[in-house]
């Protein structure tokens, strides 16, 4: 199937998953790399409080805050 045909089906709201080979699919620049960061205790307590308020893990909150800062810095 040509890309423009697939695009047309997608644009018309059709399910196009059957046409995709997902076994080797990867998100660009989404590979994970572990880093260690030391935070002061007061900051950990603040992060935990905010994470609990939002109902998300601390790690997710840290990722969200860093991503937001990077996006704002780029703007």
mmCIF file as gemmi writes it, N, C-alpha and C atoms, coordinates in Angstrom:
data_model
loop_
_atom_site.group_PDB
_atom_site.id
_atom_site.type_symbol
_atom_site.label_atom_id
_atom_site.label_alt_id
_atom_site.label_comp_id
_atom_site.label_asym_id
_atom_site.label_entity_id
_atom_site.label_seq_id
_atom_site.pdbx_PDB_ins_code
_atom_site.Cartn_x
_atom_site.Cartn_y
_atom_site.Cartn_z
_atom_site.occupancy
_atom_site.B_iso_or_equiv
_atom_site.pdbx_formal_charge
_atom_site.auth_seq_id
_atom_site.auth_asym_id
_atom_site.pdbx_PDB_model_num
ATOM 1 N N . UNK Axp A 1 ? 0.849 -1.175 0 1 0 ? 1 A 1
ATOM 2 C CA . UNK Axp A 1 ? 0 0 0 1 0 ? 1 A 1
ATOM 3 C C . UNK Axp A 1 ? 0.894 1.237 0 1 0 ? 1 A 1
ATOM 4 N N . UNK Axp A 2 ? 0.524 2.194 -0.797 1 0 ? 2 A 1
ATOM 5 C CA . UNK Axp A 2 ? 1.277 3.438 -0.861 1 0 ? 2 A 1
ATOM 6 C C . UNK Axp A 2 ? 0.948 4.316 0.347 1 0 ? 2 A 1
ATOM 7 N N . UNK Axp A 3 ? 1.908 5.14 0.712 1 0 ? 3 A 1
ATOM 8 C CA . UNK Axp A 3 ? 1.759 6.001 1.88 1 0 ? 3 A 1
ATOM 9 C C . UNK Axp A 3 ? 0.54 6.915 1.75 1 0 ? 3 A 1
ATOM 10 N N . UNK Axp A 4 ? 0.3 7.441 0.545 1 0 ? 4 A 1
ATOM 11 C CA . UNK Axp A 4 ? -0.845 8.361 0.404 1 0 ? 4 A 1
ATOM 12 C C . UNK Axp A 4 ? -2.168 7.622 0.583 1 0 ? 4 A 1
ATOM 13 N N . UNK Axp A 5 ? -2.211 6.326 0.199 1 0 ? 5 A 1
ATOM 14 C CA . UNK Axp A 5 ? -3.428 5.532 0.422 1 0 ? 5 A 1
ATOM 15 C C . UNK Axp A 5 ? -3.64 5.29 1.912 1 0 ? 5 A 1
ATOM 16 N N . UNK Axp A 6 ? -2.551 4.979 2.612 1 0 ? 6 A 1
ATOM 17 C CA . UNK Axp A 6 ? -2.629 4.779 4.055 1 0 ? 6 A 1
ATOM 18 C C . UNK Axp A 6 ? -3.056 6.07 4.746 1 0 ? 6 A 1
ATOM 19 N N . UNK Axp A 7 ? -2.471 7.19 4.33 1 0 ? 7 A 1
ATOM 20 C CA . UNK Axp A 7 ? -2.847 8.49 4.888 1 0 ? 7 A 1
ATOM 21 C C . UNK Axp A 7 ? -4.33 8.768 4.678 1 0 ? 7 A 1
ATOM 22 N N . UNK Axp A 8 ? -4.817 8.442 3.495 1 0 ? 8 A 1
ATOM 23 C CA . UNK Axp A 8 ? -6.233 8.664 3.196 1 0 ? 8 A 1
ATOM 24 C C . UNK Axp A 8 ? -7.138 7.854 4.102 1 0 ? 8 A 1
ATOM 25 N N . UNK Axp A 9 ? -6.786 6.58 4.304 1 0 ? 9 A 1
ATOM 26 C CA . UNK Axp A 9 ? -7.582 5.734 5.2 1 0 ? 9 A 1
ATOM 27 C C . UNK Axp A 9 ? -7.563 6.302 6.62 1 0 ? 9 A 1
ATOM 28 N N . UNK Axp A 10 ? -6.387 6.704 7.082 1 0 ? 10 A 1
ATOM 29 C CA . UNK Axp A 10 ? -6.263 7.275 8.423 1 0 ? 10 A 1
ATOM 30 C C . UNK Axp A 10 ? -7.085 8.55 8.539 1 0 ? 10 A 1
ATOM 31 N N . UNK Axp A 11 ? -6.973 9.428 7.554 1 0 ? 11 A 1
ATOM 32 C CA . UNK Axp A 11 ? -7.716 10.69 7.566 1 0 ? 11 A 1
ATOM 33 C C . UNK Axp A 11 ? -9.23 10.473 7.555 1 0 ? 11 A 1
ATOM 34 N N . UNK Axp A 12 ? -9.661 9.355 6.971 1 0 ? 12 A 1
ATOM 35 C CA . UNK Axp A 12 ? -11.087 9.036 6.935 1 0 ? 12 A 1
ATOM 36 C C . UNK Axp A 12 ? -11.556 8.338 8.207 1 0 ? 12 A 1
ATOM 37 N N . UNK Axp A 13 ? -10.635 8.178 9.163 1 0 ? 13 A 1
ATOM 38 C CA . UNK Axp A 13 ? -11.004 7.586 10.439 1 0 ? 13 A 1
ATOM 39 C C . UNK Axp A 13 ? -10.965 6.067 10.463 1 0 ? 13 A 1
ATOM 40 N N . UNK Axp A 14 ? -10.407 5.465 9.429 1 0 ? 14 A 1
ATOM 41 C CA . UNK Axp A 14 ? -10.324 4.004 9.395 1 0 ? 14 A 1
ATOM 42 C C . UNK Axp A 14 ? -9.193 3.519 10.292 1 0 ? 14 A 1
ATOM 43 N N . UNK Axp A 15 ? -9.335 2.303 10.803 1 0 ? 15 A 1
ATOM 44 C CA . UNK Axp A 15 ? -8.29 1.673 11.605 1 0 ? 15 A 1
ATOM 45 C C . UNK Axp A 15 ? -7.211 1.168 10.649 1 0 ? 15 A 1
ATOM 46 N N . UNK Axp A 16 ? -6.01 1.714 10.758 1 0 ? 16 A 1
ATOM 47 C CA . UNK Axp A 16 ? -4.925 1.346 9.841 1 0 ? 16 A 1
ATOM 48 C C . UNK Axp A 16 ? -3.893 0.431 10.48 1 0 ? 16 A 1
ATOM 49 N N . UNK Axp A 17 ? -4.125 -0.001 11.709 1 0 ? 17 A 1
ATOM 50 C CA . UNK Axp A 17 ? -3.144 -0.837 12.403 1 0 ? 17 A 1
ATOM 51 C C . UNK Axp A 17 ? -2.838 -2.13 11.654 1 0 ? 17 A 1
ATOM 52 N N . UNK Axp A 18 ? -3.818 -2.673 10.969 1 0 ? 18 A 1
ATOM 53 C CA . UNK Axp A 18 ? -3.602 -3.925 10.243 1 0 ? 18 A 1
ATOM 54 C C . UNK Axp A 18 ? -2.582 -3.775 9.116 1 0 ? 18 A 1
ATOM 55 N N . UNK Axp A 19 ? -2.324 -2.565 8.692 1 0 ? 19 A 1
ATOM 56 C CA . UNK Axp A 19 ? -1.384 -2.316 7.601 1 0 ? 19 A 1
ATOM 57 C C . UNK Axp A 19 ? 0.036 -2.019 8.096 1 0 ? 19 A 1
ATOM 58 N N . UNK Axp A 20 ? 0.21 -1.92 9.406 1 0 ? 20 A 1
ATOM 59 C CA . UNK Axp A 20 ? 1.5 -1.529 9.962 1 0 ? 20 A 1
ATOM 60 C C . UNK Axp A 20 ? 2.243 -2.73 10.525 1 0 ? 20 A 1
ATOM 61 N N . UNK Axp A 21 ? 3.56 -2.735 10.392 1 0 ? 21 A 1
ATOM 62 C CA . UNK Axp A 21 ? 4.422 -3.743 10.989 1 0 ? 21 A 1
ATOM 63 C C . UNK Axp A 21 ? 4.937 -3.164 12.302 1 0 ? 21 A 1
ATOM 64 N N . UNK Axp A 22 ? 4.321 -3.544 13.409 1 0 ? 22 A 1
ATOM 65 C CA . UNK Axp A 22 ? 4.61 -2.927 14.697 1 0 ? 22 A 1
ATOM 66 C C . UNK Axp A 22 ? 5.687 -3.659 15.503 1 0 ? 22 A 1
ATOM 67 N N . UNK Axp A 23 ? 6.105 -4.835 15.048 1 0 ? 23 A 1
ATOM 68 C CA . UNK Axp A 23 ? 7.068 -5.631 15.817 1 0 ? 23 A 1
ATOM 69 C C . UNK Axp A 23 ? 8.384 -4.886 16.031 1 0 ? 23 A 1
ATOM 70 N N . UNK Axp A 24 ? 8.793 -4.115 15.058 1 0 ? 24 A 1
ATOM 71 C CA . UNK Axp A 24 ? 10.06 -3.393 15.156 1 0 ? 24 A 1
ATOM 72 C C . UNK Axp A 24 ? 9.876 -1.891 15.361 1 0 ? 24 A 1
ATOM 73 N N . UNK Axp A 25 ? 8.658 -1.477 15.642 1 0 ? 25 A 1
ATOM 74 C CA . UNK Axp A 25 ? 8.376 -0.043 15.796 1 0 ? 25 A 1
ATOM 75 C C . UNK Axp A 25 ? 9.047 0.506 17.048 1 0 ? 25 A 1
ATOM 76 N N . UNK Axp A 26 ? 9.584 1.707 16.926 1 0 ? 26 A 1
ATOM 77 C CA . UNK Axp A 26 ? 10.191 2.401 18.056 1 0 ? 26 A 1
ATOM 78 C C . UNK Axp A 26 ? 9.845 3.873 17.963 1 0 ? 26 A 1
ATOM 79 N N . UNK Axp A 27 ? 9.761 4.509 19.119 1 0 ? 27 A 1
ATOM 80 C CA . UNK Axp A 27 ? 9.535 5.953 19.142 1 0 ? 27 A 1
ATOM 81 C C . UNK Axp A 27 ? 10.886 6.642 19.042 1 0 ? 27 A 1
ATOM 82 N N . UNK Axp A 28 ? 10.967 7.626 18.188 1 0 ? 28 A 1
ATOM 83 C CA . UNK Axp A 28 ? 12.214 8.34 17.966 1 0 ? 28 A 1
ATOM 84 C C . UNK Axp A 28 ? 12.658 9.041 19.243 1 0 ? 28 A 1
ATOM 85 N N . UNK Axp A 29 ? 13.916 8.899 19.583 1 0 ? 29 A 1
ATOM 86 C CA . UNK Axp A 29 ? 14.543 9.532 20.747 1 0 ? 29 A 1
ATOM 87 C C . UNK Axp A 29 ? 13.828 9.22 22.054 1 0 ? 29 A 1
ATOM 88 N N . UNK Axp A 30 ? 13.237 8.033 22.179 1 0 ? 30 A 1
ATOM 89 C CA . UNK Axp A 30 ? 12.548 7.655 23.4 1 0 ? 30 A 1
ATOM 90 C C . UNK Axp A 30 ? 13.289 6.57 24.175 1 0 ? 30 A 1
ATOM 91 N N . UNK Axp A 31 ? 14.489 6.203 23.709 1 0 ? 31 A 1
ATOM 92 C CA . UNK Axp A 31 ? 15.278 5.207 24.424 1 0 ? 31 A 1
ATOM 93 C C . UNK Axp A 31 ? 15.618 5.754 25.815 1 0 ? 31 A 1
ATOM 94 N N . UNK Axp A 32 ? 15.509 4.896 26.809 1 0 ? 32 A 1
ATOM 95 C CA . UNK Axp A 32 ? 15.743 5.308 28.189 1 0 ? 32 A 1
ATOM 96 C C . UNK Axp A 32 ? 17.217 5.191 28.542 1 0 ? 32 A 1
ATOM 97 N N . UNK Axp A 33 ? 17.691 6.104 29.382 1 0 ? 33 A 1
ATOM 98 C CA . UNK Axp A 33 ? 19.036 6.045 29.944 1 0 ? 33 A 1
ATOM 99 C C . UNK Axp A 33 ? 18.923 6.449 31.4 1 0 ? 33 A 1
ATOM 100 N N . UNK Axp A 34 ? 19.443 5.605 32.262 1 0 ? 34 A 1
ATOM 101 C CA . UNK Axp A 34 ? 19.364 5.864 33.697 1 0 ? 34 A 1
ATOM 102 C C . UNK Axp A 34 ? 20.424 6.877 34.102 1 0 ? 34 A 1
ATOM 103 N N . UNK Axp A 35 ? 20.003 7.847 34.913 1 0 ? 35 A 1
ATOM 104 C CA . UNK Axp A 35 ? 20.92 8.828 35.488 1 0 ? 35 A 1
ATOM 105 C C . UNK Axp A 35 ? 20.653 8.909 36.989 1 0 ? 35 A 1
ATOM 106 N N . UNK Axp A 36 ? 21.668 9.205 37.734 1 0 ? 36 A 1
ATOM 107 C CA . UNK Axp A 36 ? 21.521 9.372 39.182 1 0 ? 36 A 1
ATOM 108 C C . UNK Axp A 36 ? 21.636 10.85 39.515 1 0 ? 36 A 1
ATOM 109 N N . UNK Axp A 37 ? 20.695 11.332 40.296 1 0 ? 37 A 1
ATOM 110 C CA . UNK Axp A 37 ? 20.689 12.727 40.712 1 0 ? 37 A 1
ATOM 111 C C . UNK Axp A 37 ? 20.451 12.761 42.218 1 0 ? 37 A 1
ATOM 112 N N . UNK Axp A 38 ? 21.266 13.514 42.918 1 0 ? 38 A 1
ATOM 113 C CA . UNK Axp A 38 ? 21.088 13.678 44.361 1 0 ? 38 A 1
ATOM 114 C C . UNK Axp A 38 ? 20.294 14.954 44.62 1 0 ? 38 A 1
ATOM 115 N N . UNK Axp A 39 ? 19.211 14.826 45.413 1 0 ? 39 A 1
ATOM 116 C CA . UNK Axp A 39 ? 18.374 15.957 45.774 1 0 ? 39 A 1
ATOM 117 C C . UNK Axp A 39 ? 18.454 16.164 47.283 1 0 ? 39 A 1
ATOM 118 N N . UNK Axp A 40 ? 18.35 17.416 47.741 1 0 ? 40 A 1
ATOM 119 C CA . UNK Axp A 40 ? 18.247 17.638 49.188 1 0 ? 40 A 1
ATOM 120 C C . UNK Axp A 40 ? 16.918 17.073 49.702 1 0 ? 40 A 1
ATOM 121 N N . UNK Axp A 41 ? 16.917 16.685 50.967 1 0 ? 41 A 1
ATOM 122 C CA . UNK Axp A 41 ? 15.738 16.067 51.571 1 0 ? 41 A 1
ATOM 123 C C . UNK Axp A 41 ? 14.501 16.947 51.444 1 0 ? 41 A 1
ATOM 124 N N . UNK Axp A 42 ? 14.64 18.265 51.659 1 0 ? 42 A 1
ATOM 125 C CA . UNK Axp A 42 ? 13.473 19.143 51.575 1 0 ? 42 A 1
ATOM 126 C C . UNK Axp A 42 ? 12.843 19.085 50.187 1 0 ? 42 A 1
ATOM 127 N N . UNK Axp A 43 ? 13.691 18.924 49.155 1 0 ? 43 A 1
ATOM 128 C CA . UNK Axp A 43 ? 13.182 18.867 47.786 1 0 ? 43 A 1
ATOM 129 C C . UNK Axp A 43 ? 12.446 17.548 47.544 1 0 ? 43 A 1
ATOM 130 N N . UNK Axp A 44 ? 12.979 16.46 48.088 1 0 ? 44 A 1
ATOM 131 C CA . UNK Axp A 44 ? 12.312 15.163 47.971 1 0 ? 44 A 1
ATOM 132 C C . UNK Axp A 44 ? 10.934 15.23 48.61 1 0 ? 44 A 1
ATOM 133 N N . UNK Axp A 45 ? 10.853 15.844 49.79 1 0 ? 45 A 1
ATOM 134 C CA . UNK Axp A 45 ? 9.554 15.969 50.466 1 0 ? 45 A 1
ATOM 135 C C . UNK Axp A 45 ? 8.574 16.787 49.625 1 0 ? 45 A 1
ATOM 136 N N . UNK Axp A 46 ? 9.063 17.871 49.027 1 0 ? 46 A 1
ATOM 137 C CA . UNK Axp A 46 ? 8.198 18.708 48.178 1 0 ? 46 A 1
ATOM 138 C C . UNK Axp A 46 ? 7.754 17.95 46.933 1 0 ? 46 A 1
ATOM 139 N N . UNK Axp A 47 ? 8.683 17.216 46.33 1 0 ? 47 A 1
ATOM 140 C CA . UNK Axp A 47 ? 8.345 16.417 45.145 1 0 ? 47 A 1
ATOM 141 C C . UNK Axp A 47 ? 7.314 15.344 45.49 1 0 ? 47 A 1
ATOM 142 N N . UNK Axp A 48 ? 7.522 14.676 46.615 1 0 ? 48 A 1
ATOM 143 C CA . UNK Axp A 48 ? 6.581 13.625 47.023 1 0 ? 48 A 1
ATOM 144 C C . UNK Axp A 48 ? 5.19 14.185 47.298 1 0 ? 48 A 1
ATOM 145 N N . UNK Axp A 49 ? 5.139 15.35 47.919 1 0 ? 49 A 1
ATOM 146 C CA . UNK Axp A 49 ? 3.852 15.976 48.216 1 0 ? 49 A 1
ATOM 147 C C . UNK Axp A 49 ? 3.112 16.323 46.921 1 0 ? 49 A 1
ATOM 148 N N . UNK Axp A 50 ? 3.829 16.9 45.968 1 0 ? 50 A 1
ATOM 149 C CA . UNK Axp A 50 ? 3.199 17.264 44.693 1 0 ? 50 A 1
ATOM 150 C C . UNK Axp A 50 ? 2.822 16.024 43.89 1 0 ? 50 A 1
ATOM 151 N N . UNK Axp A 51 ? 3.684 15.02 43.902 1 0 ? 51 A 1
ATOM 152 C CA . UNK Axp A 51 ? 3.388 13.78 43.18 1 0 ? 51 A 1
ATOM 153 C C . UNK Axp A 51 ? 2.131 13.121 43.756 1 0 ? 51 A 1
ATOM 154 N N . UNK Axp A 52 ? 2.005 13.118 45.072 1 0 ? 52 A 1
ATOM 155 C CA . UNK Axp A 52 ? 0.828 12.538 45.706 1 0 ? 52 A 1
ATOM 156 C C . UNK Axp A 52 ? -0.423 13.323 45.334 1 0 ? 52 A 1
ATOM 157 N N . UNK Axp A 53 ? -0.296 14.647 45.324 1 0 ? 53 A 1
ATOM 158 C CA . UNK Axp A 53 ? -1.445 15.494 44.951 1 0 ? 53 A 1
ATOM 159 C C . UNK Axp A 53 ? -1.919 15.178 43.539 1 0 ? 53 A 1
ATOM 160 N N . UNK Axp A 54 ? -0.965 14.943 42.63 1 0 ? 54 A 1
ATOM 161 C CA . UNK Axp A 54 ? -1.296 14.651 41.232 1 0 ? 54 A 1
ATOM 162 C C . UNK Axp A 54 ? -1.62 13.175 40.995 1 0 ? 54 A 1
ATOM 163 N N . UNK Axp A 55 ? -1.284 12.341 41.973 1 0 ? 55 A 1
ATOM 164 C CA . UNK Axp A 55 ? -1.552 10.911 41.829 1 0 ? 55 A 1
ATOM 165 C C . UNK Axp A 55 ? -0.604 10.21 40.874 1 0 ? 55 A 1
ATOM 166 N N . UNK Axp A 56 ? 0.646 10.668 40.846 1 0 ? 56 A 1
ATOM 167 C CA . UNK Axp A 56 ? 1.649 10.076 39.963 1 0 ? 56 A 1
ATOM 168 C C . UNK Axp A 56 ? 2.908 9.76 40.764 1 0 ? 56 A 1
ATOM 169 N N . UNK Axp A 57 ? 3.761 8.883 40.257 1 0 ? 57 A 1
ATOM 170 C CA . UNK Axp A 57 ? 5.019 8.606 40.948 1 0 ? 57 A 1
ATOM 171 C C . UNK Axp A 57 ? 5.968 9.803 40.908 1 0 ? 57 A 1
ATOM 172 N N . UNK Axp A 58 ? 6.859 9.843 41.874 1 0 ? 58 A 1
ATOM 173 C CA . UNK Axp A 58 ? 7.846 10.936 41.94 1 0 ? 58 A 1
ATOM 174 C C . UNK Axp A 58 ? 8.646 11.035 40.638 1 0 ? 58 A 1
ATOM 175 N N . UNK Axp A 59 ? 9.071 9.893 40.101 1 0 ? 59 A 1
ATOM 176 C CA . UNK Axp A 59 ? 9.874 9.9 38.884 1 0 ? 59 A 1
ATOM 177 C C . UNK Axp A 59 ? 9.124 10.556 37.718 1 0 ? 59 A 1
ATOM 178 N N . UNK Axp A 60 ? 7.837 10.272 37.613 1 0 ? 60 A 1
ATOM 179 C CA . UNK Axp A 60 ? 7.034 10.884 36.549 1 0 ? 60 A 1
ATOM 180 C C . UNK Axp A 60 ? 6.948 12.391 36.727 1 0 ? 60 A 1
ATOM 181 N N . UNK Axp A 61 ? 6.787 12.832 37.962 1 0 ? 61 A 1
ATOM 182 C CA . UNK Axp A 61 ? 6.736 14.267 38.233 1 0 ? 61 A 1
ATOM 183 C C . UNK Axp A 61 ? 8.045 14.931 37.835 1 0 ? 61 A 1
ATOM 184 N N . UNK Axp A 62 ? 9.166 14.327 38.212 1 0 ? 62 A 1
ATOM 185 C CA . UNK Axp A 62 ? 10.468 14.903 37.86 1 0 ? 62 A 1
ATOM 186 C C . UNK Axp A 62 ? 10.62 15.001 36.349 1 0 ? 62 A 1
ATOM 187 N N . UNK Axp A 63 ? 10.235 13.946 35.624 1 0 ? 63 A 1
ATOM 188 C CA . UNK Axp A 63 ? 10.311 13.975 34.157 1 0 ? 63 A 1
ATOM 189 C C . UNK Axp A 63 ? 9.428 15.084 33.583 1 0 ? 63 A 1
ATOM 190 N N . UNK Axp A 64 ? 8.212 15.214 34.137 1 0 ? 64 A 1
ATOM 191 C CA . UNK Axp A 64 ? 7.296 16.256 33.654 1 0 ? 64 A 1
ATOM 192 C C . UNK Axp A 64 ? 7.873 17.647 33.876 1 0 ? 64 A 1
ATOM 193 N N . UNK Axp A 65 ? 8.417 17.885 35.061 1 0 ? 65 A 1
ATOM 194 C CA . UNK Axp A 65 ? 8.963 19.2 35.382 1 0 ? 65 A 1
ATOM 195 C C . UNK Axp A 65 ? 10.166 19.541 34.507 1 0 ? 65 A 1
ATOM 196 N N . UNK Axp A 66 ? 11.036 18.566 34.294 1 0 ? 66 A 1
ATOM 197 C CA . UNK Axp A 66 ? 12.204 18.817 33.447 1 0 ? 66 A 1
ATOM 198 C C . UNK Axp A 66 ? 11.773 19.056 32.005 1 0 ? 66 A 1
ATOM 199 N N . UNK Axp A 67 ? 10.837 18.24 31.494 1 0 ? 67 A 1
ATOM 200 C CA . UNK Axp A 67 ? 10.357 18.422 30.126 1 0 ? 67 A 1
ATOM 201 C C . UNK Axp A 67 ? 9.715 19.793 29.945 1 0 ? 67 A 1
ATOM 202 N N . UNK Axp A 68 ? 8.923 20.204 30.926 1 0 ? 68 A 1
ATOM 203 C CA . UNK Axp A 68 ? 8.264 21.527 30.849 1 0 ? 68 A 1
ATOM 204 C C . UNK Axp A 68 ? 9.314 22.634 30.822 1 0 ? 68 A 1
ATOM 205 N N . UNK Axp A 69 ? 10.33 22.526 31.652 1 0 ? 69 A 1
ATOM 206 C CA . UNK Axp A 69 ? 11.39 23.529 31.69 1 0 ? 69 A 1
ATOM 207 C C . UNK Axp A 69 ? 12.133 23.591 30.346 1 0 ? 69 A 1
ATOM 208 N N . UNK Axp A 70 ? 12.438 22.439 29.777 1 0 ? 70 A 1
ATOM 209 C CA . UNK Axp A 70 ? 13.148 22.404 28.487 1 0 ? 70 A 1
ATOM 210 C C . UNK Axp A 70 ? 12.292 23.028 27.4 1 0 ? 70 A 1
ATOM 211 N N . UNK Axp A 71 ? 10.991 22.697 27.362 1 0 ? 71 A 1
ATOM 212 C CA . UNK Axp A 71 ? 10.101 23.284 26.354 1 0 ? 71 A 1
ATOM 213 C C . UNK Axp A 71 ? 10.012 24.794 26.496 1 0 ? 71 A 1
ATOM 214 N N . UNK Axp A 72 ? 9.911 25.277 27.732 1 0 ? 72 A 1
ATOM 215 C CA . UNK Axp A 72 ? 9.845 26.721 27.953 1 0 ? 72 A 1
ATOM 216 C C . UNK Axp A 72 ? 11.145 27.407 27.583 1 0 ? 72 A 1
ATOM 217 N N . UNK Axp A 73 ? 12.256 26.763 27.839 1 0 ? 73 A 1
ATOM 218 C CA . UNK Axp A 73 ? 13.562 27.342 27.508 1 0 ? 73 A 1
ATOM 219 C C . UNK Axp A 73 ? 13.75 27.443 25.991 1 0 ? 73 A 1
ATOM 220 N N . UNK Axp A 74 ? 13.169 26.49 25.257 1 0 ? 74 A 1
ATOM 221 C CA . UNK Axp A 74 ? 13.277 26.5 23.787 1 0 ? 74 A 1
ATOM 222 C C . UNK Axp A 74 ? 12.416 27.596 23.168 1 0 ? 74 A 1
ATOM 223 N N . UNK Axp A 75 ? 11.345 27.961 23.849 1 0 ? 75 A 1
ATOM 224 C CA . UNK Axp A 75 ? 10.4 28.942 23.286 1 0 ? 75 A 1
ATOM 225 C C . UNK Axp A 75 ? 10.953 30.355 23.325 1 0 ? 75 A 1
